[in-house]
Amino acid sequence: MIRSTLTHHAPERLADATALLAEHGAAAAVLGGGTVLLPAMVRGERTHRHVVDLRRLELVFVQAEAGWAEIGAMTTYAQVLASGELTGSAALLRRAAAGITGGAQLRNQGTVAGSAAYANPASDMPGCLVAAGAVLRLHGPDGPREVPAAEFFRGAFTTALRPAEMVVTVRVPLRPARIGYYKLKLSESSWPIATAAVTVEVSADGVTSAAVTLGAVAAQPITIDVAEHLSAQGALRDEVGFDEFVRSRVDEPWDDELAPASYRREVAGVVARRALKQTEDGEQR
């Protein structure tokens, strides 16, 4: 039960939504899927006098055009999972949505855009969005703007969102690629301790690019070029050397109640290698 006085707004235009956010400042919160905001308000961890609900803004869609897929801010994980539009590197989002922490309840309520805006280091989507080359389309008092996912995540629970801005759509390129995604967590209901999202692009001459993006191991996603560690066919050359290489790229690992920083750095190489193994001898999607 939310114990504070609360005014619910459900605008039908983006301009009205951002005007409300601008008017009420920190007293207002954006309500998308609500899987983080509402429990936090019930527990008293967050207090807002105004909630701006996005449900009437027609932001539920997954559509592809001109080599890009667009995902509306109110599109749930279940709808992402069911979409046939997310191919190539964009299929990383479907792969992550299939195993999202919380099971069917979270898949049917939580959203990709909401996860991005929350920017919890120990979550699936930040790393996947960076790995997929996603671009977040934002809307605020000054109108729309776009920010690449690699620049959107600024640190733990910190993003490039400006005051009164919100995420409207997530755009993902449909690049042909082999993909892999692996995460380590304590139990089905826990946040991830470490995640790895991999894209490998292969031509007739061999691997042209390969990158691992680590999530949950640091305050923001870490992308590592690993092409030199693969054979022309995309197989890993040296597992021990690869693990050490990945660990060496984690300078400031994330520390929380799930796992200490030292453990996150230690497992980063193994998690990355397991994700990369999924791409070996696979077809580009």
N, C-alpha and C positions, 0 to 999 in steps of 0.2 A: 504494500500500500504506500503510495506517495503521500507524504504528510504535509507538504508545502502547498500553498495556493498556486494553482496552475491555470494558465490560459492556453487553450489549444487553438492553433491557427491552421487552416488547410487551404492555402491560396491556390488559385487556378492558373496563375501566370508566374513565370520566373522573376519578373521584375517586382511583383508583389512580395514574393518570398524573400528576395534579397533586401527589399525595403524594410521588411519586418526585422530581419537580422540586424540591419544597420540601426534601426530605431531603438532596439532593445539591448544591443551589445551583448555583454557576457551573461545577461539575464535570460537570453534566448538560446535554444539548442535546436539543431536540425534533427528531425525524426525521420529515419529511413526505415530499415528493418527493425530497429529498436532493440536488437539483441544485446547491445552493450549499454546504451543510454538508459533504458528503462530499469534494468536490474540495479544499475548504479544509483539511480534516483530513489528506488525503493529502499536500498540499503543506506541512503543518506550520504553517499559519497559525492554525489553531485546534486546541486540545488539550482533549479532554473524556475523562473516565474512564467516563461513563455516557451512553448514548443511549436516549431514550424514543421508541419507534417507535409511530406512531399507526395503523398498518394494521389493527389489530383493533378499533378503536373505531366502526366502521360510519359513517364520515364521508365516504363516496363517494355523493353525490346532488346533483341539481338538481331542486328541486320548487317549484311555485308555489301560493300560497294567499292569498286576501284581499288581492290587489293587491301582493304581495311575492313575490320569488323567493329561495330559500335555497340556498346552495352549500356543501356540506360541505367541511371543511378538507383532505380527501384527494382531492378532485375535481380531475382534471387539466385542463390547457388543452384537450386534445382532447375531453374530455367536455363542457366548457363550449361549445366550438365546435359540437358535435353536438346540443346541447340546443335544443329548440324552445320552452322555457319562458321564455327571456330575450328579452323583447320591449320595445318602447319604449326608454326611456333605458338600461335594463339591457342592450340589445343592444350597447352600447359594449364590454362585456366580451368578447362574441363577436368583435367587430371587431378588438380588440387581440389576442385569442388566435390569430386566423388568421395574424398576422404576427409572432408572438413570436420574438425572437432565438434562434437555435439550431435552428430548423426542426422537423421531425417528432420528433426525439429529445426535444427539450425539451417539445414539446406533449404527448407521451405520458407524461412523467414529472413535469414541473413543475406546481405548483398556484398558484391565485390567492391562497389564504390564506398560503402560504409566501412568495410575493413580497411580500405586505403585511407580514408579520412581519419580513422582512429589511430592508425600507424603504430599498433602494438608490435614491438620488435619480435615477440614470440608468437607470430601468427603466419598463416600460409601465404596470404595474398601479396604483401609487399615484395617479397623475393620473386614471386611468379610474374608480377607485373613488370618488374625491372628486366627480368630474363626475357620476357616476350617482347620487349621494346615498346611497351604501352605508352600512350600519351593520355593524360587526364585533361578533360575539358572542364574548366571551372567557370562559374558565373558569379559576379558580384556587382556592387553598385556602379562600377566603371564598365560593365558589360562582360562579354566572354573573353577568355584567354586560354591557351593551352600550355601545359607543362609536362615534359617527359617524366615518366615515372622515376628515372634515375636521378632527376633533380627535385622531384616532389617530396621524397622522404628525406627529412633533414636531421632526424635523430629519434630518440625514443619518444613516442607520442607527439612528435613534432613534424609538421608538414609545411609546404609552401603556401598553404591557404592563407589568404589575407583576411582581415576583419570583414565579416558579413559575406564572405564567399562560401560557395559550396560546390561539391563535385556534381556535375550534371551528367556527363557520359565518360566512359572509358573507351578509348580507341586503341585497337590492337592490330598491327600489321599481319597479313596472312602470308608470311614467308615460308616457303617449303623448307622443312627442317625435320631432323630426327629429334625427338624430345625425351626427356627423362625427368622424373620427379620422385624424390624420396624424402621422408621426414622421420625423425626420431622423437618419440614422446613417451612419457611414463605410462600412460594408460589411454584408453579410447576417449576419455573425457578431459584429458589434460591438454594444455597448450603445447605446441612443439618446443623441443629443446634445440633442435637444429633442423633446417631444411636445405635442400639443394635442388635447384631447377636448372636443367641443362638443355641447350640447343646446339645441335651439330649440323652444319650445312655441308653437303657433299656434292661434288661435280664428277664428271667423267675422269678427271685427273686426280681425284682424291678429296680429302677434307679441305674445305676452303675457309671455314671458321668453326670454332668450338669455344663455348663459354659456359662456365658454371657460376650461378648466382646463389650465394649462401644467404639464407634467411634465418632469423632467430639467434644467430651466433654473435651478432653485434647490434648496436643501436639502430643501424640501418643496413639495408642489403649491401653485400659485397660481391662485385662481379670480377671474375678471374678468367683471363684468356688461357685456355688449356690446349690449344691446337698443337703445340709442339710436343705434347705428351701422348699424342695419338698417332697410330699408323695411318697410312693412306686410306685404309678401309674403315678407319674410325675406332679401332681397338686400342685399349690402353696399353702402353709399352711397359711401364714399370709401376706396379701398384705401390710399393713401399716409397719410392721416390715421389710419386704423385701425392700420396697422403702427406708427406712432409712438406711438399711445395704448397699445398692448400693451407696447411696449418700456419705456415710462415706468413701467409697473407692476412691472417686475423690478428691485427695489432691490438685492438681494444675490445675483447670479447664482452658480451652482455652477461650481467650477473643478476639473478633474481631468485625467488624462493624455489623455482623448479630445478635449477642447476647453477653451480658456481662458474665463474668465468673460465677457470682453468679446464673444467670438464668440457665446456662448449668448444674451446679451441681444440682440445684433444680429439673430439669426435668429428670435427668438421671434415677432415680428410676422408674418413670412412663414409660419411653420409654423401659427400660429393662423388666418391668412387661408385657407390651403389646406384646413384642416379645416372651416372655416366654409363654404367654397365647396361642399363635399359636401352641405350641407344645403339649398342654394338650390333652390327649386321641387320639393323632395322631399316625399314623403308622411310623415306621422307614423306611426310604427310601433306 
